[in-house]
Amino acid sequence: MRLSIVSSEPAPPGFELPLRLLLAFRTIIDELHERLAREGHPDVRPMHGFVFQAIGPHGTTAVELGRRLGVSKQAAGKTVEGLEQLGYVERGSDPADARRKVVRLTARGVDCLARSARIFDELRAQWSATLGEEHLRQMEKDLRLLAPGDPFRLDTPRWFGAP
């Protein structure tokens, strides 16, 4: 049973909700990147996480990477080039087809993903300590109801602007 909360305060303006959600997202992502920088990954940027996820554990081609991210092959190639220079990805031949070039995460890229997962768990634990676990779980449940679908939409960078 859900209790309704009646407040004598007027409802906030409609535009505040998306801004608060964005601010909450920024708060988590900014803290993640501050910690990653302290742990040896100062060059990784928020959109790189989407790229790492789109590359996946088995690698992918620049064409497929662009499709997954919702950007052109050229934009994906430029992003791969930058990540390659930083040591997060490498390009190589596909063992099944030498003509195909496959982008794979390096050990540095995998390390960054593993650290990110741990840090996200720690940040969630901090939010749980602040809000209470029951309240946080209810908020997560409510967000799943309001924003159904795949939470791993990799084309989000395109929505903000091409990588």
C-alpha positions in Angstrom: 0.0 0.0 0.0 1.3 3.4 -0.9 0.8 6.4 1.3 0.1 9.7 -0.3 2.1 12.6 1.0 0.1 15.8 1.1 2.1 19.0 1.2 1.1 22.5 1.8 4.0 23.6 -0.5 3.1 24.3 -4.1 4.3 21.7 -6.6 7.7 22.6 -8.1 7.6 23.7 -11.8 7.6 20.9 -14.3 11.0 21.8 -15.7 12.7 21.1 -12.3 12.2 17.3 -12.5 14.3 16.6 -15.6 16.9 19.1 -14.3 17.1 17.3 -10.9 17.4 13.9 -12.6 20.2 15.3 -14.8 21.9 16.8 -11.7 21.7 13.4 -9.9 23.2 11.7 -13.0 26.0 14.3 -13.1 26.6 14.0 -9.4 27.2 10.2 -9.8 29.2 10.5 -13.0 31.4 13.3 -11.8 32.2 11.4 -8.6 32.9 8.3 -10.6 35.4 10.2 -12.8 37.1 11.9 -9.9 37.7 8.4 -8.3 38.8 6.9 -11.6 41.3 9.7 -12.1 42.8 9.0 -8.6 43.0 5.3 -9.5 45.0 5.8 -12.6 42.5 6.7 -15.3 42.6 10.5 -15.5 41.9 10.6 -19.2 38.7 8.6 -19.3 35.6 10.7 -20.0 31.9 9.9 -19.5 31.2 9.0 -23.1 34.1 6.5 -23.0 32.0 4.2 -20.8 29.4 4.0 -23.5 32.1 3.2 -26.0 33.6 0.5 -23.8 30.2 -1.1 -23.4 29.5 -0.9 -27.1 32.9 -2.6 -27.9 32.0 -5.4 -25.5 34.1 -8.3 -24.3 34.7 -9.8 -27.8 35.4 -6.6 -29.7 33.6 -5.1 -32.6 34.3 -3.3 -35.9 34.2 0.5 -36.3 31.1 0.2 -38.5 29.2 -1.8 -35.8 30.5 0.5 -33.1 29.1 3.5 -34.9 25.8 1.7 -35.3 25.6 0.7 -31.6 26.4 4.3 -30.6 24.2 5.9 -33.2 27.1 7.8 -34.8 28.8 7.6 -38.2 31.6 5.2 -38.9 33.9 8.2 -39.1 32.9 9.5 -35.7 33.4 6.0 -34.2 36.8 5.7 -35.9 37.9 9.1 -34.4 36.8 8.0 -31.0 38.6 4.7 -31.3 41.7 6.5 -32.5 41.7 8.7 -29.3 41.1 5.7 -27.0 43.8 3.8 -28.8 46.3 6.6 -28.1 45.2 6.6 -24.4 45.8 2.8 -24.3 42.2 1.7 -23.7 41.6 0.0 -27.0 43.5 -1.7 -29.7 42.7 -2.6 -33.3 43.6 -5.9 -34.8 42.5 -8.4 -37.4 39.6 -10.7 -36.9 40.9 -14.3 -36.6 37.9 -15.5 -38.7 38.4 -12.8 -41.5 41.8 -11.1 -41.8 40.2 -8.3 -43.9 38.0 -7.3 -40.9 39.6 -4.9 -38.4 38.3 -5.5 -34.9 38.5 -3.0 -32.0 39.1 -4.6 -28.6 39.5 -3.4 -25.1 43.0 -3.6 -23.7 43.9 -4.7 -20.2 43.7 -0.9 -19.3 40.2 -0.7 -20.7 39.0 -3.8 -18.9 40.6 -2.4 -15.7 38.8 0.9 -16.1 35.4 -1.0 -16.5 36.1 -3.1 -13.5 37.0 -0.1 -11.4 33.9 1.7 -12.7 31.6 -1.2 -11.6 33.1 -1.2 -8.1 32.9 2.6 -7.8 29.2 2.6 -8.9 28.5 0.0 -6.2 30.2 2.2 -3.6 28.3 5.3 -4.8 25.0 3.4 -4.6 25.9 2.3 -1.1 26.5 6.0 -0.2 23.1 6.9 -1.5 21.6 4.0 0.4 23.2 5.3 3.6 21.9 8.8 3.0 18.4 7.9 1.9 17.9 4.5 3.5 18.0 1.3 1.5 14.2 0.9 1.4 13.7 4.4 0.1 16.5 4.0 -2.5 15.0 0.7 -3.7 11.6 2.3 -4.0 13.1 5.2 -6.0 14.8 2.7 -8.3 11.5 0.8 -8.7 9.7 4.1 -9.5 12.3 5.1 -12.1 12.0 1.7 -13.8 8.2 2.3 -14.0 8.7 5.9 -15.3 11.6 5.1 -17.6 11.0 1.5 -18.8 13.2 -0.2 -21.4 16.8 -1.1 -21.7 18.9 0.9 -19.2 22.0 0.2 -21.4 21.1 2.5 -24.3 24.4 3.0 -25.9 23.3 5.6 -28.3 23.0 8.2 -25.5 26.2 10.0 -26.5 24.6 10.7 -29.9 21.7 12.3 -28.0 24.0 14.7 -26.2 26.2 15.2 -29.3 28.5 12.9 -31.3 31.5 11.5 -29.5 
